[in-house]
Amino acid sequence: MSSVVQILSPQAEELQAKRRELAQLRKNLAEMELQLSTEKAELNLFGIRYQEVVGAKYAEMDIVKAQVLSLAAKLYPKAETFSEEAESAREQAKEYSQKKENTVKPEKEFCPPENLKKLFRRVAKKIHPDLSASVEERNKRNDLMAKLNQAYDKLDEEGIRSVLVEWEAEGFSEDTLELGEQLERVVIQLAQVRGRLYSISAEIEELQLSEMFQLKINIDSAEKEGRDLLQDIAEDIEEKINKAKARIRDLAHEFI
């Protein structure tokens, strides 16, 4: 029995090779997007916790500091900086209060199960904006990618699945493209995906070098050892607040 061997043109062979390369890069891209989204969500959750425990103490410290400086301004009226610094401290305390009011606390801890991560990767590989071939398609993909990240942040599996359904309903396809056009599109996609991989790496590196991320690492490490470092920081600020209040009493006595 003879078998038929399909002979591809050089252009078709190149297209196949480029598509294999793109398939691997899409997997890498989905994994990197997952890492970035996960680390952002975890850091955001930590930031909320930090503000509740430590930020509140700093706000209280600013109020007390403003009181100290206001009294100092009355004792030394020629020293204009006391009044200015007191106002600045009051503004900082006010900013914290406004930020706290606008902060939405998550209903549950951010701990995505593996099946949710797998679903995120699957959807990201399909809808990623850097696979687009037109401005219209990129805009749609950007919108869906934003919805994907929002659903993932909320651990909303149905929300993630709805993104996939919405994408499939759009019906973007390259079946009607000529061979050369398909090759050109894949080459463009490769360049766009490589660019996005580079920018994600830079963004993750910047995130991990941030002061808040480093603090989170230290807090997590201390918790594994049975220590509540966040509470220790809050207690240290509380001690400073008490000393500042004692200073207010001393200044008030001098003023009287």
C-alpha positions, -999 to +999 in steps of 0.1 A: +000+000+000+014+033-010+011+064+012+006+099+001+031+124+014+020+160+014+047+183+002+044+218+015+057+249-002+085+267+015+061+294+025+037+269+040+065+252+059+076+285+073+041+293+084+039+260+102+072+266+120+061+302+129+028+288+143+046+263+164+069+290+178+038+312+184+020+284+202+049+281+227+051+318+232+014+320+238+018+295+266+046+315+281+026+347+278-004+332+295+018+320+323+034+354+327+001+372+327-011+348+354+019+356+375+015+393+371-022+393+379-016+370+409+012+391+424-008+423+419-039+408+436-018+395+465+000+428+469-033+447+468-048+425+495-017+430+516-019+468+511-055+468+524-044+448+554-014+471+560-036+502+559-060+487+584-033+477+609-005+502+603-020+529+582-045+537+608-017+542+634+002+565+610-030+586+606-034+588+643+002+598+646-003+626+620-032+639+641-012+639+673+018+655+654-005+683+642-016+689+678+020+691+690+029+715+662-002+737+667+008+741+704+044+748+694+031+775+670+013+792+699+043+790+721+066+803+693+044+825+670+074+838+651+083+803+639+060+800+609+071+765+600+052+750+630+018+761+616+027+749+581+039+715+593+007+711+615-015+717+584+005+693+564+001+666+591-037+672+592-039+669+554-020+635+555-045+622+581-074+635+560-060+617+529-058+584+548-095+588+559-106+594+523-085+565+510-100+542+537-135+552+527-128+545+490-111+511+497-133+481+489-123+452+512-124+418+494-151+394+506-126+365+508-089+358+509-071+357+476-061+321+472-069+309+436-071+271+432-051+254+404-082+248+383-089+286+383-053+293+373-056+267+345-088+284+332-071+318+333-042+305+312-066+289+287-087+321+282-056+343+281-040+323+253-072+328+232-080+365+239-047+382+245-045+416+229-011+410+213-027+384+191-049+410+174-047+418+137-066+451+137-073+481+159-109+469+162-098+435+173-072+448+197-098+471+214-121+441+219-093+419+232-082+447+256-117+449+270-119+412+274-085+410+290-095+436+316-126+416+323-105+384+327-082+401+352-112+415+372-129+381+373-096+364+384-091+390+412-125+381+425-119+344+421-150+344+399-149+312+377-181+319+360-169+354+352-138+340+335-159+315+315-182+343+304-152+361+289-144+331+268-180+328+257-180+365+247-148+361+227-160+330+208-192+349+200-172+376+182-161+351+155-127+367+146-110+344+122-081+342+097-095+314+076-102+337+047-066+350+046-042+340+018-011+320+028+012+350+026-012+371+047-014+344+073+024+343+075+026+381+078+000+380+106+018+353+125+051+373+122+034+404+136+019+383+164+053+369+173+068+404+176+039+417+197+039+387+220+077+390+225+073+427+233+046+419+258+067+392+275+095+417+279+072+444+294+056+419+318+091+408+330+100+445+336+067+451+354+071+421+377+106+431+385+096+466+394+067+452+415+090+428+434+115+456+441+089+479+455+090+488+492+055+473+498+064+440+481+096+437+502+076+444+534+051+417+524+079+392+520+092+401+555+057+399+570+050+365+554+084+352+565+078+363+601+043+347+601+059+314+592+080+317+623+049+325+644+056+363+646+031+390+637+055+416+624+027+438+612+013+441+647+048+448+660+051+477+636+017+490+648+027+487+684+060+506+678+039+535+662+015+533+692+045+538+715+055+569+696+020+582+697+019+579+735+052+598+737+038+625+714+007+628+736+029+632+766+047+660+748+013+676+741+006+676+778+040+692+785+035+719+759+000+726+771+013+730+807+039+755+794+013+774+774-010+777+804 
